[in-house]
Every structure is written in structure tokens, then in C-alpha cells.
Amino acid sequence: LAAPAILWAQGGVVKVGLLQPVSGALAYSGQQGRLGVSIAVDEINAAGGIKGVGKIEPVLGDAQSTPDGGNAEVEKMNSAGVSAIVGGYASAICLATTQTAARYDLPYVVDVGVTDAIVSRGLKNTFRFGPGFGVIAKTALANLVAINDKAGKLAKTVMIVHEDSAFGSGLAKLLNTQLPTQGFEVLETIPHPTPTRDFNNVVLKIKAANPDIVIPANYYNEYVLLARTMQQQKVRPKAAIYSVLGGAASSYKFVKEFPEAAQYIMDCNHWFDPRNPKALALRKKVEAQNQFFTYEVYMNYSAMLLLADAIERAKSTDRAKITEALASSTFAGHVMPYGPTKFVNGQNEGAMPANTQVQGNEIQVILPDTFASAKPVYPLPPI
């Protein structure tokens, strides 16, 4: 009597919402995220789908780079009967969409969204795969101190340039609190909206203040424009451009298109594990499509694999059972330099950032030492 039910389940489908900002100011990052999650879906379905449940039927959503746009897509996905959602990307979008999904007990795997409020509100449906900016800021500061100490404590002053939404503002607040405790003076903190089309005045302020370190925290387009404006005006801090979640700092697209502006930029950000054969195979697959291997790609790829593992263990498309399976996840089949997944109040405690630096035409890992591919160039050589 059970056999027909099993056969039906194996030939069934599981609807999953893939939510990204594929239009508007964050379109590039959203399109990269959709690429990564779509590759994961294709691989899972090519292997027969989720064991015991069925193939994934993706329900695509465009958040249009706004929280309201994201909320509208969650409403549509709920009406379409999705069993879970992956993505969101930006902190402001994820704050809104996870709250909306919670009204329907709809399990939601956040790919990036770094503001810690996403997982500190007690939403039982929300699981963030990557680290939040509390962990990232702490790691970034510890690594900056280590690099600076090794060079004889030569850097003492900092300027912060950040986008003014939940992501950038929250990070700037943390840095302003923590940097002085480590002996750094924050000369000025400069917010800007997304999008911003002109950074000439910001760069003039940097030139006038002449800080030892500039810390940018912004999304891809603004990051590139800021770096290019600094390069064009020949403004370079004495010690480093040291990004914390720099939107372009760890981007092969940036390095290829603007190598001079990108050169020697450091970043503490999401990164793949360069020792992992699965990560290298994914990079090859992405680059074969003439696309860049950005963090949005491998974060979403891994988040989809995590969700598929939970659905397989739940043996069901039931939202409550998937939520329960996610909460108990020990998934280790990702491509990140993480340990096994362990969710505590929705946050993956196994997630950690890495430090990178653009050296030549490559992005090198400089910390942690366990998988570093190069030594940091610090301080910056003169222009």
C-alpha cells in the first residue's frame, strides 16, 4: 500500500522561491545570486531531484532592489505554494522579506544579508547561512590589528565611507565603537546613498584628511566608482584601503575591468574555500558561462544545497517539517571555508569571513593562515 505513495513522492515537485534583486540598483549582485542558486537547482534536478521528495520547481522573484519589492514577491511566492525561500541579498530587503515570510511560517534561508537584526528578532522561520556583520567586523578588526602590529603599528588614523542603509550604517556604527579600543582614531565617517553617481567630494575629503587607512563599506557600483575616483585623483591612504564587506573589493569583475583601481585593496568578506575541489569545479562552471565567480554566486549555491539537504531530511514539502530540519542542520557539503552548519537562533555559527587582497591579476587569500595563498602587501607602495 505504501509503494504508490513512495513512487508519487519521487516523481513529485517541491516549489522553492528564489528571491533576488535582479533589477534596480543592486541588479548585478542579484543576477549573480540567481546564477548561483540556479546552478545548484540544475545540479540537484539533473541528479534526480531531492531524494524521496522530487525535483525542484523554482519560482523566480525580483525584489527590484527594494524592501517593498521583496515583500510583494514573498506574497506571490506564498500564494504559489512554495515550501521555502532562498536569497534576498541586501540587509534591508532581508529584514522585510523574512518578516513577511514569518507570517506564513515560510522557511527562509538568507544568502547574504549581514545586518544582525535579521536573526536577532526571534523569527523561527529565518536561517542565515553566512556570517553577520558583528562577526565580520570583529574578525576584520582583529585581522587589521594583526597586520598593522606586524608592520610596527604604522597606521593610526581611519576614515570610513559607507552606504547609508541597514548594512552600511550598522557596520559603520560597530567600527566607530570598536576601532578606538584598538588604538585607531576615526577621523571622519562619510555616509552616502545607493545609488551614488559622483564621489569627487568624498575623495576630496579623504585627500584633505590624509588618513592612514580608508575603510569602504558599500555595494558593487558605488565601491567601483569610489575606488576609480581615488585612483584618478591619485589619492591613496598611507597604509591601506581596507574594506569590510566591500561590494567590489573581492570581485574578479572589478579586478579585470579596473585593475589599477583594484590593486592592493584588502577586504574582509565572504569567500570560497580555495582548497575545496567542489568550489573549484563551480568556479570553472561559472567562468565557462563567461560570468565572474563572485560571492553572491557561491553563497547562493551553498544556501540552496543547504535547503535541499534539509528538505531531504524532512522527507516532506511541509513548511514546519522543513523549518525543523533546518534548525537541526549539520550540513557540510557547501563550498565555503566553514565548518558544518550549526544554527543558533537562526545564525549559522560555523560561518566565518576571510581576508583577501588584490595582487596583480589575482585575488589572494591573506588570512586566515590555514588557507592563505599569499602574504599581505602592507603598507601600500607609493603611487
C-alpha positions in Angstrom: 0.0 0.0 0.0 2.9 2.4 0.7 4.6 1.8 -2.7 2.4 4.0 -4.8 2.9 6.9 -2.3 6.7 6.5 -2.5 6.6 6.4 -6.3 4.5 9.5 -6.3 6.8 11.4 -3.9 9.9 10.6 -6.0 8.1 11.9 -9.1 6.7 14.9 -7.4 8.0 18.5 -7.2 9.0 20.9 -4.4 8.4 24.6 -5.1 11.2 26.8 -3.9 11.2 30.6 -4.1 14.4 32.1 -5.5 14.3 35.8 -4.5 16.9 38.2 -5.7 17.1 41.9 -6.6 17.7 41.3 -10.4 16.6 44.9 -11.4 17.3 48.3 -9.9 20.5 49.5 -8.1 21.5 46.0 -6.9 20.8 44.2 -10.1 24.3 42.9 -10.8 24.5 41.3 -7.4 21.0 39.9 -7.7 21.7 38.4 -11.1 24.9 36.8 -9.7 22.9 35.4 -6.8 20.3 34.0 -9.1 23.1 32.4 -11.2 24.5 30.6 -8.2 21.2 29.3 -6.9 20.1 28.2 -10.4 23.2 26.2 -10.9 22.5 24.4 -7.6 18.9 23.7 -8.7 20.0 22.4 -12.1 22.6 20.1 -10.5 20.1 18.7 -7.9 17.5 18.1 -10.6 20.0 16.5 -13.0 20.8 14.0 -10.3 17.1 13.1 -9.9 15.9 15.8 -7.6 15.7 15.7 -3.8 15.7 12.1 -2.7 12.2 10.9 -1.6 10.6 14.2 -2.4 11.0 15.2 -6.0 12.5 17.7 -8.4 12.8 21.4 -7.5 10.4 23.7 -9.3 12.0 27.2 -9.0 9.7 30.2 -8.5 11.7 33.2 -9.5 11.2 36.5 -7.8 12.7 40.0 -8.4 12.9 42.2 -5.3 13.7 45.2 -7.6 16.3 46.3 -5.1 13.8 47.5 -2.5 12.2 46.0 0.6 8.7 46.7 -0.8 9.6 44.9 -4.0 10.8 41.9 -2.0 7.7 41.8 0.2 5.5 41.8 -2.9 7.4 38.8 -4.2 7.1 36.9 -0.9 3.4 37.4 -1.1 3.3 35.9 -4.6 5.5 33.0 -3.6 3.3 32.2 -0.7 0.3 32.2 -3.0 2.2 30.0 -5.4 2.6 27.4 -2.6 6.4 27.5 -2.3 7.8 25.3 0.5 10.8 27.7 1.3 12.6 30.7 0.0 16.3 31.3 -0.6 18.0 34.6 -1.1 17.2 38.3 -0.5 20.8 39.5 -0.7 20.6 43.0 0.8 20.1 43.6 4.5 17.2 46.0 4.1 15.4 43.5 1.8 16.1 40.6 4.0 14.8 42.4 7.1 11.5 43.0 5.4 11.1 39.7 3.5 11.9 37.4 6.4 9.3 39.2 8.5 6.7 38.8 5.7 7.6 35.1 5.3 7.3 34.6 9.0 3.6 35.5 8.8 3.1 32.3 6.7 5.5 30.1 8.7 7.5 30.0 5.4 11.1 28.8 6.0 13.6 31.3 4.6 17.3 30.8 4.0 19.1 34.1 3.8 22.1 34.0 1.5 24.0 37.2 2.5 22.0 40.0 4.4 24.6 40.8 7.0 22.7 43.0 9.5 22.3 41.0 12.7 18.8 42.2 13.3 17.7 39.7 10.6 18.4 36.9 13.1 18.0 38.6 16.4 14.2 39.1 16.3 13.3 35.6 17.2 11.9 34.6 13.8 11.7 30.8 13.8 11.4 30.6 10.0 14.7 32.5 9.3 18.1 30.9 8.8 21.2 32.9 7.7 23.9 30.8 6.0 26.6 33.4 6.0 28.1 35.4 8.9 26.6 38.6 10.2 28.4 41.9 10.4 29.0 41.5 14.1 31.3 38.5 13.4 32.7 40.0 10.3 33.5 43.4 11.9 35.2 41.6 14.9 37.2 39.4 12.5 38.1 42.3 10.3 39.3 44.4 13.2 41.3 41.6 14.7 43.0 40.9 11.3 43.7 44.6 10.7 45.3 44.9 14.1 47.4 41.8 13.4 48.6 43.1 10.0 49.3 46.6 11.5 51.1 45.2 14.5 53.3 43.1 12.3 54.3 46.2 10.3 55.2 48.1 13.5 51.8 49.8 14.3 52.4 52.3 11.5 48.7 53.1 10.9 46.8 55.2 13.5 44.0 57.1 11.7 41.0 55.9 9.7 38.2 57.2 7.5 35.0 55.2 6.9 32.9 55.6 3.7 29.7 53.7 3.8 26.3 53.3 2.1 23.5 54.6 4.3 21.1 51.6 4.6 20.9 49.0 7.3 24.1 47.2 6.1 26.5 50.2 5.8 25.1 52.2 8.7 25.2 49.3 11.1 28.7 48.4 10.1 29.9 52.0 10.5 28.4 52.2 14.0 30.2 49.0 15.0 33.5 50.2 13.6 33.2 53.6 15.3 32.8 51.8 18.6 35.5 49.2 18.1 38.3 50.9 16.3 39.2 53.4 19.1 39.5 50.5 21.5 42.4 49.2 19.3 44.2 52.5 19.1 42.8 53.8 15.9 41.3 57.3 15.6 38.3 57.6 13.3 38.9 61.0 11.6 35.5 61.0 9.8 32.6 58.8 8.8 31.0 59.6 5.4 27.6 58.1 4.5 26.2 58.0 1.0 23.0 56.7 -0.6 22.7 53.9 -3.1 22.9 54.7 -5.9 25.5 57.4 -5.8 26.9 58.7 -9.2 29.7 61.0 -8.0 32.4 60.5 -5.4 34.5 63.6 -6.2 33.6 65.4 -3.0 34.1 62.3 -0.9 37.6 61.8 -2.3 38.4 65.5 -1.8 37.6 65.0 1.9 39.8 61.9 2.0 42.6 63.8 0.4 42.3 66.7 2.9 42.2 64.4 6.0 45.0 62.2 4.7 44.1 59.1 6.8 46.4 56.1 7.2 43.5 53.7 6.3 40.3 54.1 4.3 37.5 51.6 5.1 34.8 51.4 2.4 31.5 49.6 3.1 29.2 49.8 0.1 27.6 47.8 -2.8 29.3 47.0 -6.1 28.6 50.0 -8.3 29.4 52.6 -5.6 32.5 50.7 -4.5 33.9 50.7 -8.0 33.2 54.4 -8.5 34.8 55.3 -5.2 37.9 53.3 -6.0 38.2 54.6 -9.5 37.7 58.2 -8.4 40.5 57.8 -5.8 42.8 56.3 -8.4 42.0 59.0 -11.0 42.7 61.8 -8.4 45.8 60.0 -7.2 44.5 59.7 -3.6 45.9 56.8 -1.7 46.0 56.3 2.0 49.4 55.7 3.6 48.8 52.2 4.8 45.7 50.5 3.2 42.3 50.6 1.6 40.9 48.0 4.0 37.4 47.0 3.1 34.9 45.4 5.4 32.3 43.8 3.2 33.4 45.8 0.2 31.0 45.4 -2.6 33.7 45.0 -5.2 36.9 44.6 -3.3 36.8 40.8 -3.6 35.4 40.8 -7.2 37.1 39.3 -10.2 34.9 41.6 -12.4 36.4 44.6 -10.7 39.9 43.3 -11.0 39.5 42.5 -14.7 37.8 45.8 -15.7 39.7 48.2 -13.5 43.0 46.6 -12.4 44.8 49.8 -11.4 41.9 50.9 -9.2 41.7 47.5 -7.6 45.3 46.9 -7.0 46.3 46.1 -3.4 42.8 46.6 -2.0 42.2 44.4 1.1 38.9 43.1 2.1 37.3 41.1 4.9 34.4 39.4 3.2 32.6 36.2 2.1 34.9 33.9 0.2 35.0 30.4 -1.1 37.4 27.7 0.1 40.2 27.5 -2.5 41.2 24.0 -1.2 37.7 22.6 -1.9 37.5 20.7 -5.3 33.8 21.3 -5.3 34.4 25.1 -5.1 37.0 24.9 -7.9 34.6 22.9 -10.1 31.9 25.5 -9.5 34.2 28.3 -10.4 35.1 26.6 -13.7 31.4 26.1 -14.5 30.6 29.7 -13.8 33.5 31.0 -15.8 32.6 28.7 -18.7 29.4 30.8 -19.0 31.6 33.9 -19.2 30.4 35.0 -15.8 32.5 36.1 -12.8 32.8 33.9 -9.7 31.5 36.4 -7.1 30.5 35.7 -3.5 26.8 36.1 -4.5 27.2 33.0 -6.7 28.8 30.6 -4.2 26.8 31.9 -1.2 23.5 31.2 -3.0 24.8 27.9 -4.5 25.7 26.7 -1.0 22.4 28.1 0.6 20.4 26.1 -2.0 22.3 22.9 -1.2 21.7 23.5 2.5 18.0 23.8 1.9 17.9 20.7 -0.3 19.6 18.8 2.4 17.0 19.9 5.0 14.1 19.0 2.7 15.6 15.6 2.1 15.9 15.0 5.8 12.4 16.3 6.4 11.1 13.9 3.7 8.4 16.4 3.0 7.4 19.7 1.4 5.7 20.7 4.7 6.9 24.0 5.9 7.0 23.2 9.5 9.0 20.0 8.9 11.5 21.8 6.7 11.9 24.5 9.4 12.6 21.8 12.0 15.1 20.1 9.7 16.9 23.4 9.0 17.1 24.1 12.8 18.9 20.8 13.3 21.2 21.1 10.3 24.8 19.8 10.3 25.2 20.3 6.5 28.9 20.4 5.4 28.5 19.9 1.6 29.0 23.7 0.9 31.9 25.3 -0.8 32.8 27.8 1.9 35.7 27.9 4.4 33.2 27.0 7.1 32.7 24.1 9.5 29.5 22.1 9.5 26.3 24.2 9.6 25.0 24.8 13.1 22.1 27.2 13.6 21.7 29.0 16.9 18.7 31.4 16.9 18.8 31.2 13.1 22.5 32.1 12.7 25.0 29.7 11.3 27.7 29.6 13.9 30.0 27.8 11.5 30.2 30.7 9.2 33.3 32.9 9.0 34.7 35.6 6.6 38.2 35.6 5.1 40.7 38.4 4.3 41.7 38.9 0.7 43.9 41.3 -1.3 44.2 42.1 -4.9 47.7 41.3 -6.0 48.4 41.5 -9.7 45.5 40.0 -11.7 44.5 37.6 -8.9 42.6 37.9 -5.6 44.7 36.3 -2.9 43.6 35.0 0.5 45.9 36.6 3.1 44.1 35.4 6.3 43.4 33.0 8.0 46.7 31.3 7.6 45.1 27.9 7.3 44.3 28.6 3.6 46.2 31.8 2.8 47.6 31.9 -0.7 49.8 35.0 -0.3 51.3 37.4 2.3 49.7 40.8 2.6 51.3 43.8 0.9 51.2 46.4 3.7 51.7 49.3 3.8 50.7 50.4 0.3 53.6 51.2 -2.1 53.6 54.9 -3.1 51.7 55.8 -6.3 
